[in-house]
Amino acid sequence: MNRDLEKRTMRRVGWRIVPCIMLLYFVAWIDRVNIGFASLTMKGDLGFSASVLGFGAGIFFWGYFFFEVPSNIILHKVGARLWIARIMVTWGLISGALAFVQGPTSFYVVRFLLGAAEAGLFPGVILYLSYWFPARHRAGVTALFMAAAPISTAISSPISAALLGMHGILGLAGWQWIFIVEALPALVFSVVVFFYMTDKPEQARWLQDDERAWLIETMKAENAGKAGSAKHGLLNGLTDLRVLALSLIYFGTSAGLYTLSIWAPQIIRQLEASSMTIGLLNAVPPLVSVLAMVLWSRHSDRTGERTWHVVLACVAAAIGLIVAAQAHSIVGLIAALTLVNIGISSAKPPLWSMPTTFLSGAAAATGIATINSIGNLGGFFGPALIGWLKDRTGSFADGLYFVAGLLVFSAIVTLCLARSGKKPADVGEAVAH
């Protein structure tokens, strides 16, 4: 194999695709979790209890659950360029509509619709990467894509805090300005996506002829190598037991991730910090986690090992949540939240390298979407349960302990999957070497 040709091709593909998909996820993440900052004043203005806020924030993922699989099937058939542009237009419009909710019912409805609108983006990109990057490169690229989420949190936190200061301008509350202003990038970049993205390597006129030929042949050979064992049909992606196991693993990591995204500003506020101080402090943990995620995923790619890279990261996040529940100082709390961010962020890239090692074609489209839709229900149960327990106990501690338990469960399921007769991690290791 021509190593120089591989490096040159992967470098060109990476520079073309990775910044684009990172931008997509960056914008999506802002619209998905800006409810965490908006809630600092929205909660009081609309009379929402912690239970209402947690349920409304989490119901987003039921929209995800019902529409994720059909959305990914359509993307597989019509192409990422058209379908992702459509996703961005609809989620941008609906995210902006959150500025005009009047009470719990309208809040629940719009958050559900936002999840339905955004369904398909994340699994669609994971599927899209399997068209362009051989398995041995995929965890590192996935890490760069997913790094957009913590970067988004870090950058948008102080911006959201500043938008809260626009209270009263044009008769709108600060939290309304958050939803309106932060919905605009999705609408703008939907146009960019439509004209910039390339669906398949065969259409990549921006590659040199030898680079395009190498990539096409490499991806064909990889798919042919999976032909004897990989599942291809739509139903295979829905019924494979490994898909269910990975869904359960992802459930715990999602509960942890969205617990941070939705409730971290409220948890920090308990220590009597101002809105801007919260914005700046909330930016620290995700910034640190970006470096850890990239280094961890590159080590996973280099060694070809996936299982322990997921297990150790989940355990670290669980420990961080337990410490956060007991923290009584700003320094201790931010340190604990940093550990949680590092663990959760680092677990996801090696986890998402597993399904495309035993699924391909339509099965990959449905399998990836199934893992994401079921797993992301953790994003409902984690924040909703924390809100419910906060109303009853007056503390976030019990909810944080519960989510820590879910992360330990994810680690246990990962080990059980690796020790069973169906080992996606071993398949990934074989492909990587």
N, C-alpha and C positions, 0 to 999 in steps of 0.2 A: 504494500500500500504506500502511496506517495504521501509521506507525512507533511511535506511542504505544501502540497495541494490541499490536504485536509485543513491545515492551519489557516491557509489563505482563504479557503471557502468559508470555514466556520467564523473567521473574523469578519468577513464581509456580511454574512448572513446575520451574525450577532449585532453588528452595528446598524443594520437595516431594520431588524425586527425588535430587538430588545428595548430600545428607547421608546418605540411606539407602544408596545404592550405595557411597559411600565407607566407610561402616561395614561393609558386607559384605566389601569387599576388605581393609579393615584387619584384620578377624578372620581372613579366609582367609590373609592373608600371614603372620600370626603362626604359624598351624598349619603352614604350608608350609615355613618357613625356621627355626623354632626349633631344628631339629636342629643348626644352626651353633653355638648357645650350649650346648645340651645336650652336644654332643660334647666340650666342654672337659674334662668328667669321665667322661662315658659311654664315651668311647673307651678310657680306661684301665680302667674297671670291667669292661667286657665283652671287653677284649683286642682291640679292633678296630684294624687297620692303617689308614693313610690311604687305601689302595685300597678297603678294605671300606667305610669311611665315605663316600668319594666315590661309589662305586657305589650304595650304599644310599640316599644323599641324592638321587642322580640318577634312580634307577629309578622314582621318583614320576612322572616325565614319560612313562614307557611306559604307565602306567595312564591318564594324560591322553590319550596318543596313540590308544589303542584305543577309548576311550569318549567322546571329545570330540564327534565328529560326531553319533553317535546321540543324545547328550544334548541337543545344540542343536536337533536336529530335533524332539525331544519338547517342548522348551521352546517352540518356535515353534507347536506344535499345542495344547498344554494351557495355555500362559500362563506368564509369568515368576513370578508370585506363588506358585503351587503348586509349581513345579519347583525354584525356588531355595530355598524352605523345605525341600524334601526333600533337596536337596544339602547344606544346612547340617547337618541332623540326622545324616546318614550320615558326613560328614567329621568332625564333632565327636566321634562315638563312636569312629571309627577312630583319630583323632589321639590321643585319650586312651589307646588301647590300646598306643601306642608305649612307654608307661611300663613295660610288662610283657614286652618282647622279651627273649630269653635269649641270642641269638647271631646270627651273620650271616644264617642262613636266615629266622628269624622277623622280623628287621629288614627284610630285602628284601621279604618278603611283605606286611608291614603298610604299608611305604612305597608299594609298588605299589598296594595297595588304597586308600590315602589319595588317590593320584592319580586312581584310577578314581572314587572318591566325589566328589572336587571337580571332576571334568571337567564342563565346561558352564557353570561360574560366570562366568569371564571372558568367553568369547565370547558367552554369553547376555546379559551386561550390555551388551556392545558392540552386539549386535543390538537389545536393548531401547532403547538410546539412539536408534537409527535410527527408532524408532516415535514418539519424542517431540521430537526436536530436528532442525530443518532442517540441511542440510549446512554452511551458513555458520557455525553455532554449534557444530559437533560436536567439532572439535579441542580447543577450550577446555574443553568439558564433559568430554571424555575425559581431558584433563590433570588436571582436578580429581579425577575418579574414580581415576586411576592415582597421583595424589599420595598416596593412602592407603597405598601400599606403602612409600615412604620414610618417611612419618610413622610407620607401624607399626614399622618397623625402629628408628627413633629412640626411640620410647616403650618398645618391648618390650625393647630391649637392656639397659638398666639393671634393668628388672623381672626379666628372665631371670637376670641376674647375681645379683640378690637371692634369687631362688628357689633358685639353686644353694646358697645359704647355709642352706637348710632341710634339709640333709643329716642324716639320722638320725631326723628326726621321723616318728613312726609306723612306724619301721623302713624308711623309703624313702630312696633316694638323692636328692640335689638335682636331678639330671637327670630323675628320675621325676616330681618335683613340677612341673617345667617343663611336661611333657606333660599332666599331669592338670589343673593349674590353667588352662593356656592353651587347653584344649579346651572349657571350660565356656561361654565367650561364644558359640560357634557354636550350641550347644544352646539357649541363652536367646534369641538373636536370631532363630532360625528361627521362633519364635512371633510375634515382632514383624513379620517379613517377611510372614508369611501374612495378617496382619490389616491391614497398612499399605500394601503395594504395590498399584498399579493397573496392569492389563495394557495397556490401550490408551487413547488420548485420548477415545474415545467413552464410556468408563466413568468419566471424571474428573468426578465431581459436585463436587469441591472447586474446579473452575474456574468462573468466571462464564460465562454462556451465550455472550456474544460472544467470550470468550477460547477457549472450547472449539470454537466454530464456526470461528474463525480458524485454530486449530491443525489441526483436521481437514482443512480445505480446503487449507491450506498443504502438509501432508504428502501429500495426494492429488495436488496439482499437481506436487510434486517427483517423485513416483513416476511420474506421467503423462509428465513431461519425460524420464524415463529409459526410457520404454516402448519407444522405437525401438531403443535400443542395449543396455539393461540385460538381464542374464541372469536368468531367473526360476526355472527348474527345478532340481530337486535335483542332477542330474548336471552342470548348468552350473557350479554352485559347486565341484564336485570336479575338473572338467576344464579350466577356463579357465587359460591359461598365465600370466595375471597373478596368479592365486591362487598358483601354484607359485613365481613370482618373489618375491612378498611373503612367502611361507613361508620362502624362503632368506634374505631380509633379516632376518626376525624370528628366524631360527635364531641368527645372530650376536649380535643384541642380547640374546637369552635366555641364551646362553652367558656373556656378560659380566655380566648381572644376577645370575644364580645363582652365578656364581663369587664375586661379592661377598657374597651372602647366606649361602652355605655356608662359605666359607673365610676371609672377612675377620677373624672373631674369632681364628682360628688364626694368620693372618698377623701380626696385631697382637701376639699372645702371643709370637711369636718375639723381639720386642724387650723381653721380660721384664716385661710389664705384668701386674698382678693382674686377677682376674675382674671386679671392679667398675670398675677403670680401663678395661678393654677395653669394658665395657658403655657407659661414658660416651663414650669415644673413638669407638666404632662408631656412636654416635648423631649425630655431627657431619656426616659427608658427606651422609646422606640429608636432614637438615634443610635444608642449603644447596641441595640439588638440587630441593626442592619449589618454591622461589621461581623458580629458573631454568626449571623445566619449565612452570610456569604462564605466565611471561612469553614464553617461546619459542613455546608453542602459540598464545597470543593473537596474536603477531606472524604466525604461519602463517595463522590465520583471517583476520586483517586484510588480508594481502596475497594470500591465496588460493594461496600457493605451498607445496608439500609436499616436493618432491624435495630441494632443497638444505637444507631444515630437517632432513631425515633424514640426509643425507650428512655435513654438518658436525658434527652431534652424534655420529655414529658415529666419525668421525675423532678428535674430541676424547676420546672414551672410550678409543680405542686408544692414544692418546698417554699418557693417564693410567695405563693398565696397564703400559706399557713403563717409565714412571718409577717406578711402584710396585715393579716387579721389581728395580730398582736402589737403592731407598731403604734407608738405613741409620740413619735417625733417625725418631722418632715424628712430628715435625713434617712432615718430607718425605713420609712414608708417608701420613699423614692428608690432606695436601694433594693427593697423587696420587689417593687413593681418592675424594676429593671431586670431582675432575675426572672420574673414571670415572662416578660417580653422576650428575653433571650431564649428561654426554653420553648415557648410556643412558636416563635418565629423559626427557630432552628429545626423543629420537628417536622414542619410542613414540606419543605422541598424533598427530602428523602422519601417521605410518605407518598408524595405525588409522583415520584419516579416509579412506584411499584405497579399501578394498574396497566400502564401501556406496555409492560413486559409480558403480560399474558392476555391482553385484549388488543384487537386491531379492528379497523374498519368500523362498521356500524356498531359492533359490540363495544368498541372503545368509546364511541360517542355516548351510548346509553350507560355504560359502566361508569365512566367518569362523572357523568351527570347524576347518576344514582348515588355515588359516593358523596358528591358535593351536596345534593339535596337532602339526603338523610342525615349526613354528618352535620350540616349547617343547622339542623333543628336544635343542636346544642346551643346555637346562638339565640334560640328562643327560650329554652328551658333555663339556661344559666342566668341571663339578666332578669327574666320574669321571676324566678325563684328568689333571687337576691332582693328584688323589690318587695316581694310578698313577705319575706323574713324581716326585712328592714322595718316594714310597717308594724310587725308584731313584736319585734324584740328591741327596736330602736338602734340596732347595730348592724353593720355589714359583716361581722365576723362569721356567723353561722353559714351565711351564703358563700363566703369565700372558702370555708372548710369543705362545703359540699362540692364546689367546683374543683377543689384540689383532689377530692376523691374521684371525680370523673377523669381527671388526668392520670391518676394512678391506674384506674381501670383501663384507659387507653394503652398504657405501658404493658399491662398484663395481657391484653388481647393481642398486642403486637408480638409478644413472646410466644403466645400460644399459636399464632398463625405461622411463625417461623419454625416451630417445632412440629407442626402438622405435616401431612403429606402434600399440602399445597403451599409452596413457598415462593411468593413473588419476589422476595428479597434475593433468593438464590438465583432465580432467573435473571434478575437485574445484574447480579454479580457476573453471571456467565456472559451476558451481553457486553458488559463493561470491559471484559478481558478478551 
